[in-house]
Amino acid sequence: MAAMKPHIANVSLNKDEEERKVHQASASAFLYIFLSLGSQSFPGCLYTLRSTIPIAAGLGSSASICVCLAASLLLQIRTLSGPHPDQPPEEARLQIERINRWAFVGEMCIHGNPSGVDNTVATQGKAVVFQRPDYSKPPNVKPLWNFPELPLLVVNTNQAKSTAFEVAKVASLKKTHPQITESILTAIDKVSEAAAELIEREDFDSEELSSLEELGKLMTINHGLLVALGVSHPRLERIRELVDHEGIGWTKLTGAGGGGCAITLLKPDVPAEKMRRLDEALAKENYSKYETTLGCDGVGVLMPAVLKNGLGEDEGGDEIDQDKFLNADGMKGVEELVGVNGKNGDREAWKFWRVED
Protein backbone atom coordinates (compact mmCIF):
# COMPACT_ATOMS: atom_id res chain seq x y z
CA MET A 1 0.00 0.00 0.00
CA ALA A 2 2.83 2.37 0.84
CA ALA A 3 4.49 1.70 -2.52
CA MET A 4 1.26 2.57 -4.34
CA LYS A 5 0.64 5.89 -2.58
CA PRO A 6 2.81 8.06 -4.90
CA HIS A 7 0.99 6.60 -7.91
CA ILE A 8 -2.50 7.54 -6.67
CA ALA A 9 -1.58 10.92 -5.17
CA ASN A 10 -2.46 12.78 -8.37
CA VAL A 11 -5.81 11.08 -8.94
CA SER A 12 -8.68 13.60 -9.36
CA LEU A 13 -6.71 16.66 -8.28
CA ASN A 14 -9.51 18.90 -9.62
CA LYS A 15 -12.16 17.31 -7.36
CA ASP A 16 -13.13 18.24 -3.80
CA GLU A 17 -11.52 16.36 -0.93
CA GLU A 18 -14.36 13.88 -0.31
CA GLU A 19 -14.67 12.92 -3.97
CA ARG A 20 -10.90 12.60 -4.28
CA LYS A 21 -10.87 10.12 -1.39
CA VAL A 22 -13.46 7.96 -3.16
CA HIS A 23 -11.55 8.06 -6.46
CA GLN A 24 -8.19 7.35 -4.82
CA ALA A 25 -9.64 4.45 -2.85
CA SER A 26 -11.03 2.96 -6.08
CA ALA A 27 -7.68 3.45 -7.82
CA SER A 28 -5.83 1.77 -4.95
CA ALA A 29 -8.13 -1.27 -5.11
CA PHE A 30 -7.60 -1.61 -8.87
CA LEU A 31 -3.82 -1.16 -8.64
CA TYR A 32 -3.43 -3.68 -5.81
CA ILE A 33 -5.47 -6.37 -7.57
CA PHE A 34 -3.84 -5.60 -10.93
CA LEU A 35 -0.32 -5.80 -9.49
CA SER A 36 -1.23 -9.05 -7.73
CA LEU A 37 -2.95 -10.77 -10.65
CA GLY A 38 -1.54 -9.00 -13.70
CA SER A 39 1.17 -10.43 -15.90
CA GLN A 40 4.00 -8.86 -17.88
CA SER A 41 2.87 -11.06 -20.77
CA PHE A 42 -0.46 -9.17 -20.97
CA PRO A 43 -1.02 -7.23 -24.18
CA GLY A 44 -1.72 -3.53 -23.62
CA CYS A 45 -5.21 -3.16 -22.14
CA LEU A 46 -7.66 -0.41 -21.28
CA TYR A 47 -9.89 -1.18 -18.30
CA THR A 48 -13.13 0.81 -18.26
CA LEU A 49 -15.54 0.79 -15.34
CA ARG A 50 -18.97 2.33 -14.88
CA SER A 51 -21.22 1.71 -11.90
CA THR A 52 -25.00 1.97 -11.74
CA ILE A 53 -24.98 1.59 -7.95
CA PRO A 54 -25.17 4.82 -5.88
CA ILE A 55 -21.93 5.56 -4.04
CA ALA A 56 -21.75 6.03 -0.25
CA ALA A 57 -25.38 4.98 0.20
CA GLY A 58 -24.80 1.70 2.05
CA LEU A 59 -25.57 -0.39 -1.04
CA GLY A 60 -22.22 -2.13 -1.48
CA SER A 61 -21.00 -0.18 -4.51
CA SER A 62 -17.33 -0.59 -3.57
CA ALA A 63 -17.76 -4.34 -3.06
CA SER A 64 -19.42 -4.69 -6.47
CA ILE A 65 -16.51 -2.86 -8.08
CA CYS A 66 -13.95 -5.09 -6.34
CA VAL A 67 -15.85 -8.23 -7.39
CA CYS A 68 -15.85 -7.10 -11.04
CA LEU A 69 -12.15 -6.21 -10.93
CA ALA A 70 -11.21 -9.54 -9.35
CA ALA A 71 -13.34 -11.58 -11.75
CA SER A 72 -12.09 -9.78 -14.87
CA LEU A 73 -8.41 -10.14 -13.98
CA LEU A 74 -8.80 -13.78 -12.90
CA LEU A 75 -10.47 -14.46 -16.24
CA GLN A 76 -7.70 -12.63 -18.06
CA ILE A 77 -5.02 -14.83 -16.51
CA ARG A 78 -7.20 -17.90 -17.20
CA THR A 79 -7.45 -19.14 -13.63
CA LEU A 80 -11.25 -19.44 -13.63
CA SER A 81 -13.29 -22.18 -15.26
CA GLY A 82 -16.65 -21.20 -16.73
CA PRO A 83 -19.08 -19.75 -16.33
CA HIS A 84 -21.13 -22.15 -18.46
CA PRO A 85 -24.62 -23.71 -18.10
CA ASP A 86 -23.42 -27.27 -17.52
CA GLN A 87 -20.84 -26.40 -14.86
CA PRO A 88 -21.19 -28.60 -11.74
CA PRO A 89 -22.30 -26.58 -8.67
CA GLU A 90 -19.23 -27.60 -6.62
CA GLU A 91 -16.87 -26.39 -9.35
CA ALA A 92 -18.86 -23.14 -9.66
CA ARG A 93 -18.57 -22.57 -5.91
CA LEU A 94 -14.80 -22.95 -6.08
CA GLN A 95 -14.62 -20.21 -8.74
CA ILE A 96 -16.95 -18.00 -6.72
CA GLU A 97 -14.77 -18.40 -3.62
CA ARG A 98 -11.64 -17.51 -5.61
CA ILE A 99 -13.26 -14.31 -6.89
CA ASN A 100 -14.60 -13.50 -3.43
CA ARG A 101 -11.21 -13.77 -1.72
CA TRP A 102 -9.60 -11.33 -4.15
CA ALA A 103 -12.61 -9.00 -3.95
CA PHE A 104 -12.14 -8.92 -0.17
CA VAL A 105 -8.53 -7.85 -0.73
CA GLY A 106 -9.83 -4.94 -2.83
CA GLU A 107 -12.31 -4.04 -0.08
CA MET A 108 -9.45 -3.97 2.43
CA CYS A 109 -7.66 -1.43 0.23
CA ILE A 110 -10.74 0.79 0.31
CA HIS A 111 -12.09 0.31 3.86
CA GLY A 112 -9.17 -1.06 5.90
CA ASN A 113 -11.18 -3.54 8.00
CA PRO A 114 -14.36 -4.50 6.10
CA SER A 115 -16.74 -7.16 7.40
CA GLY A 116 -16.61 -9.17 4.17
CA VAL A 117 -20.39 -9.49 3.90
CA ASP A 118 -20.80 -7.06 0.96
CA ASN A 119 -18.27 -8.72 -1.33
CA THR A 120 -19.59 -12.18 -0.38
CA VAL A 121 -23.16 -11.35 -1.41
CA ALA A 122 -22.03 -9.40 -4.49
CA THR A 123 -19.95 -12.40 -5.64
CA GLN A 124 -22.31 -15.29 -5.03
CA GLY A 125 -25.67 -13.49 -5.25
CA LYS A 126 -28.70 -14.79 -3.34
CA ALA A 127 -28.21 -13.97 0.38
CA VAL A 128 -26.20 -14.89 3.46
CA VAL A 129 -26.73 -15.08 7.18
CA PHE A 130 -23.81 -13.07 8.58
CA GLN A 131 -22.91 -13.02 12.29
CA ARG A 132 -19.85 -11.56 13.99
CA PRO A 133 -20.28 -11.98 17.74
CA ASP A 134 -16.56 -11.67 18.43
CA TYR A 135 -14.50 -9.19 16.37
CA SER A 136 -11.29 -10.98 17.32
CA LYS A 137 -12.48 -14.02 15.32
CA PRO A 138 -13.65 -14.54 11.72
CA PRO A 139 -17.39 -14.03 11.17
CA ASN A 140 -19.92 -16.84 10.83
CA VAL A 141 -21.25 -16.82 7.26
CA LYS A 142 -24.00 -19.17 6.13
CA PRO A 143 -24.94 -18.93 2.43
CA LEU A 144 -28.63 -19.16 1.54
CA TRP A 145 -28.16 -20.66 -1.92
CA ASN A 146 -31.89 -21.12 -2.58
CA PHE A 147 -32.94 -17.62 -1.52
CA PRO A 148 -35.91 -16.62 -3.74
CA GLU A 149 -36.02 -13.60 -6.01
CA LEU A 150 -38.08 -10.86 -4.35
CA PRO A 151 -39.24 -7.49 -5.74
CA LEU A 152 -37.47 -4.70 -3.88
CA LEU A 153 -37.72 -0.94 -3.85
CA VAL A 154 -34.63 0.98 -2.71
CA VAL A 155 -35.10 4.64 -1.77
CA ASN A 156 -32.09 6.86 -1.10
CA THR A 157 -32.74 9.64 1.42
CA ASN A 158 -29.87 11.66 -0.12
CA GLN A 159 -29.06 12.46 3.48
CA ALA A 160 -25.37 12.44 4.44
CA LYS A 161 -24.57 9.87 7.12
CA SER A 162 -21.67 8.55 9.15
CA THR A 163 -21.50 4.83 9.93
CA ALA A 164 -18.93 5.52 12.66
CA PHE A 165 -21.26 8.08 14.29
CA GLU A 166 -24.24 5.67 14.30
CA VAL A 167 -22.12 2.83 15.71
CA ALA A 168 -20.80 5.14 18.43
CA LYS A 169 -24.39 6.17 19.25
CA VAL A 170 -25.40 2.55 19.88
CA ALA A 171 -22.21 1.93 21.90
CA SER A 172 -23.07 4.94 24.10
CA LEU A 173 -26.64 3.67 24.59
CA LYS A 174 -25.28 0.25 25.54
CA LYS A 175 -23.00 1.85 28.11
CA THR A 176 -25.84 3.86 29.66
CA HIS A 177 -28.53 1.16 29.47
CA PRO A 178 -26.67 -2.14 28.99
CA GLN A 179 -29.51 -4.57 29.76
CA ILE A 180 -32.12 -2.77 27.64
CA THR A 181 -29.74 -2.33 24.69
CA GLU A 182 -28.62 -5.95 24.86
CA SER A 183 -32.24 -7.13 24.86
CA ILE A 184 -32.96 -5.04 21.73
CA LEU A 185 -29.89 -6.47 19.97
CA THR A 186 -30.94 -10.00 20.96
CA ALA A 187 -34.43 -9.32 19.58
CA ILE A 188 -32.91 -8.13 16.28
CA ASP A 189 -30.94 -11.38 16.12
CA LYS A 190 -34.11 -13.42 16.71
CA VAL A 191 -35.97 -11.51 13.97
CA SER A 192 -33.14 -12.23 11.50
CA GLU A 193 -33.16 -15.93 12.42
CA ALA A 194 -36.94 -16.06 12.02
CA ALA A 195 -36.70 -14.45 8.56
CA ALA A 196 -34.05 -16.96 7.42
CA GLU A 197 -36.14 -19.88 8.70
CA LEU A 198 -39.26 -18.52 6.99
CA ILE A 199 -37.56 -18.17 3.61
CA GLU A 200 -36.14 -21.70 3.79
CA ARG A 201 -39.55 -23.25 4.50
CA GLU A 202 -40.93 -25.47 1.73
CA ASP A 203 -44.27 -23.67 1.76
CA PHE A 204 -42.71 -20.20 1.35
CA ASP A 205 -43.88 -18.80 -1.99
CA SER A 206 -42.21 -15.57 -3.10
CA GLU A 207 -45.19 -14.77 -5.34
CA GLU A 208 -47.89 -15.30 -2.72
CA LEU A 209 -49.11 -12.37 -0.61
CA SER A 210 -49.41 -14.50 2.55
CA SER A 211 -45.73 -15.52 2.45
CA LEU A 212 -44.52 -12.00 1.67
CA GLU A 213 -46.74 -10.61 4.42
CA GLU A 214 -45.02 -12.83 7.01
CA LEU A 215 -41.61 -11.64 5.84
CA GLY A 216 -42.81 -8.05 5.65
CA LYS A 217 -44.00 -8.11 9.26
CA LEU A 218 -40.54 -9.24 10.36
CA MET A 219 -39.01 -6.33 8.40
CA THR A 220 -41.39 -3.93 10.17
CA ILE A 221 -40.41 -5.34 13.58
CA ASN A 222 -36.72 -5.09 12.65
CA HIS A 223 -37.12 -1.44 11.72
CA GLY A 224 -38.91 -0.69 14.98
CA LEU A 225 -36.07 -2.22 16.97
CA LEU A 226 -33.52 -0.16 15.02
CA VAL A 227 -35.57 2.96 15.78
CA ALA A 228 -35.38 2.01 19.46
CA LEU A 229 -31.59 1.98 19.14
CA GLY A 230 -31.74 5.56 17.80
CA VAL A 231 -30.28 4.92 14.34
CA SER A 232 -33.21 6.06 12.20
CA HIS A 233 -33.68 9.54 10.72
CA PRO A 234 -36.74 11.73 9.95
CA ARG A 235 -36.19 11.25 6.21
CA LEU A 236 -36.15 7.46 6.66
CA GLU A 237 -39.39 7.65 8.65
CA ARG A 238 -40.91 9.80 5.91
CA ILE A 239 -40.22 7.04 3.34
CA ARG A 240 -42.09 4.56 5.53
CA GLU A 241 -44.98 7.02 5.87
CA LEU A 242 -45.26 7.51 2.09
CA VAL A 243 -45.02 3.78 1.31
CA ASP A 244 -47.49 2.84 4.06
CA HIS A 245 -49.93 5.48 2.81
CA GLU A 246 -50.08 3.73 -0.57
CA GLY A 247 -50.16 0.29 1.10
CA ILE A 248 -47.70 -1.25 -1.36
CA GLY A 249 -45.20 -3.03 0.90
CA TRP A 250 -43.11 -3.22 4.06
CA THR A 251 -40.21 -0.85 4.70
CA LYS A 252 -37.10 -0.79 6.90
CA LEU A 253 -33.89 1.20 7.01
CA THR A 254 -30.80 -0.52 5.70
CA GLY A 255 -27.09 -0.15 6.42
CA ALA A 256 -26.01 1.81 9.47
CA GLY A 257 -29.00 4.16 9.42
CA GLY A 258 -28.84 7.87 10.17
CA GLY A 259 -29.63 8.53 6.50
CA GLY A 260 -28.62 6.39 3.54
CA CYS A 261 -31.33 4.11 2.17
CA ALA A 262 -34.55 2.36 3.05
CA ILE A 263 -35.69 -0.87 1.42
CA THR A 264 -39.28 -1.89 0.72
CA LEU A 265 -40.43 -5.43 0.04
CA LEU A 266 -43.16 -4.88 -2.56
CA LYS A 267 -46.52 -6.62 -2.56
CA PRO A 268 -47.34 -8.64 -5.70
CA ASP A 269 -49.08 -6.80 -8.55
CA VAL A 270 -48.87 -3.28 -7.14
CA PRO A 271 -51.18 -1.05 -9.25
CA ALA A 272 -49.30 1.30 -11.59
CA GLU A 273 -51.30 4.27 -10.31
CA LYS A 274 -50.05 3.72 -6.74
CA MET A 275 -46.43 3.50 -7.92
CA ARG A 276 -46.90 6.67 -9.96
CA ARG A 277 -48.21 8.57 -6.94
CA LEU A 278 -45.30 7.31 -4.81
CA ASP A 279 -42.80 8.28 -7.53
CA GLU A 280 -44.20 11.82 -7.62
CA ALA A 281 -44.17 12.18 -3.83
CA LEU A 282 -40.57 10.91 -3.53
CA ALA A 283 -39.30 13.13 -6.37
CA LYS A 284 -41.03 16.17 -4.86
CA GLU A 285 -39.18 15.63 -1.57
CA ASN A 286 -35.77 14.95 -3.19
CA TYR A 287 -35.57 11.17 -2.75
CA SER A 288 -34.00 8.84 -5.33
CA LYS A 289 -35.83 5.59 -6.09
CA TYR A 290 -34.54 2.34 -7.60
CA GLU A 291 -36.51 -0.81 -8.38
CA THR A 292 -34.47 -4.00 -8.21
CA THR A 293 -34.63 -7.69 -7.33
CA LEU A 294 -33.42 -9.21 -4.08
CA GLY A 295 -31.87 -12.66 -4.20
CA CYS A 296 -30.77 -12.79 -7.84
CA ASP A 297 -27.44 -13.86 -9.38
CA GLY A 298 -24.04 -12.58 -8.29
CA VAL A 299 -21.04 -11.95 -10.54
CA GLY A 300 -21.52 -12.72 -14.22
CA VAL A 301 -19.84 -12.32 -17.60
CA LEU A 302 -21.43 -10.90 -20.75
CA MET A 303 -20.13 -13.33 -23.35
CA PRO A 304 -20.22 -12.63 -26.25
CA ALA A 305 -20.56 -8.89 -25.66
CA VAL A 306 -22.69 -8.08 -28.69
CA LEU A 307 -25.84 -6.07 -29.29
CA LYS A 308 -28.35 -8.82 -29.92
CA ASN A 309 -30.87 -7.63 -27.33
CA GLY A 310 -32.74 -10.91 -27.51
CA LEU A 311 -33.54 -10.44 -31.20
CA GLY A 312 -32.69 -12.63 -34.18
CA GLU A 313 -29.22 -12.91 -35.68
CA ASP A 314 -30.12 -10.48 -38.48
CA GLU A 315 -31.18 -7.77 -36.03
CA GLY A 316 -27.91 -7.22 -34.21
CA GLY A 317 -24.42 -8.50 -33.61
CA ASP A 318 -22.46 -5.25 -33.15
CA GLU A 319 -19.72 -5.57 -30.56
CA ILE A 320 -20.21 -3.57 -27.35
CA ASP A 321 -16.90 -1.77 -27.53
CA GLN A 322 -15.38 0.82 -25.23
CA ASP A 323 -16.91 3.77 -27.12
CA LYS A 324 -20.44 2.37 -26.81
CA PHE A 325 -19.85 1.64 -23.13
CA LEU A 326 -18.46 5.10 -22.35
CA ASN A 327 -21.11 6.94 -24.37
CA ALA A 328 -24.12 5.14 -22.87
CA ASP A 329 -26.29 7.87 -21.34
CA GLY A 330 -26.33 7.62 -17.56
CA MET A 331 -27.45 4.71 -15.40
CA LYS A 332 -30.39 3.88 -17.68
CA GLY A 333 -28.19 3.91 -20.79
CA VAL A 334 -25.64 1.53 -19.23
CA GLU A 335 -28.41 -0.84 -18.11
CA GLU A 336 -29.96 -0.86 -21.60
CA LEU A 337 -26.58 -1.48 -23.23
CA VAL A 338 -25.10 -4.19 -21.03
CA GLY A 339 -27.69 -4.94 -18.33
CA VAL A 340 -28.99 -8.43 -17.67
CA ASN A 341 -32.36 -7.15 -18.88
CA GLY A 342 -31.51 -5.42 -22.15
CA LYS A 343 -33.68 -2.95 -24.03
CA ASN A 344 -35.68 -5.77 -25.60
CA GLY A 345 -35.79 -8.33 -22.81
CA ASP A 346 -33.46 -10.81 -21.11
CA ARG A 347 -29.94 -10.90 -22.53
CA GLU A 348 -29.04 -14.55 -22.96
CA ALA A 349 -25.34 -13.79 -23.37
CA TRP A 350 -24.99 -13.17 -19.62
CA LYS A 351 -23.38 -16.21 -17.97
CA PHE A 352 -23.25 -16.89 -14.21
CA TRP A 353 -21.53 -19.34 -11.90
CA ARG A 354 -24.69 -21.15 -10.70
CA VAL A 355 -24.28 -22.48 -7.19
CA GLU A 356 -27.83 -23.40 -6.12
CA ASP A 357 -28.37 -26.73 -4.39
Steps between C-alpha positions, in 0.01 A plus 500: 500500500783737584666433164177587318438832676717717268318354199151594624592838650412686180165330443213752458697806608220724366235341726403593856661312787216252562469404134877468469503252789241284323691510170836429664355210697361351177835549326685332787270196484553466124878545523539248783296231324663577164852480644409175676328328208641677195771357280783657302387280211167689480444694179430870556151537648255775586277423798176699504259498792157654546275438798122526516502462879481823707824574684518547879137395545558172685423291191835326456622695197867459594457125551334465159791683339756277674310186395500613135870589511594167658287296260625680188868464589461136608333432166777683318768280655282193431475376857120470500296226337164598353257645540295260287151344536620144558758587766465280812389702807807398705736621227301825469529557875877462483518774234267721702718460810813589301338820372366581846839473671661744257199733520547508878861607444370791290252590775786507751679754280192722508365452855792363704299252710182404310262234630513299177122468473459743206753334271368154595143583397613695192708200385264211561164680478197370691549582872701408808447481872792701640590505871806646670457458875872531569706748294821321595381196300383448140126551445247219466367502143225265387406524130131477411547350154127454434395850606203600278489802273294774666384837361677779686475876503809692614453866594801722567435778752787702346581580860869498596580243768790368703517128578757569773267756663202259501712216641632731772141603582399138563819438702414801720143373549636158595728660757216701655231230481686170452216257577239680288738544205612138517138382500428709187807357324395147599151568362652619170697175484183296559314691226783428253498130592122487460524661154765249386291208628188636329670535162642147518159345571362278223166680503656847459383640166667823389202580276230447762378793711470287816868398490621852422278639775672278759841619383380859481381494861846387610653791304262740677598359841869525407460865407321575826784347699755706305295812576519405868879497468485858366646436154207614286453848352194719423555452126504121545176519699348715226569224243313252719211746534472549122524127422253406775256764375485325162492156667746346254750322726709481816790737564811506720821699511809328369871537572608696805201735495516871575421566133601286204229272363178325588386177337141398430385146432227555240164326500418298186326684215521852641269723289688735266300797628625445857862478382453817296369690802791374713750597228360854491503536879860373530627722216327804651685446829841432338520122544657267242317175424629175349303185422704181517484131588621348825655155488610487136833393346840628609800563275452423132668540162341642185630257240491570210466874559287581197185701440249225437248619759313172482420547131585281202847472350410743220394771745827555682849372560696825546774468759451700821831680482652759730347795311147360531559427868639846578235684298199320650283773653496475878388209716206417272720503189755262656223263612345498151838438337648229720241425770370151566163628379585673173283747312300218343489244779733252670852491358590135457870576459535562875661196665513432876672255731184319620541367851145408607446167673 
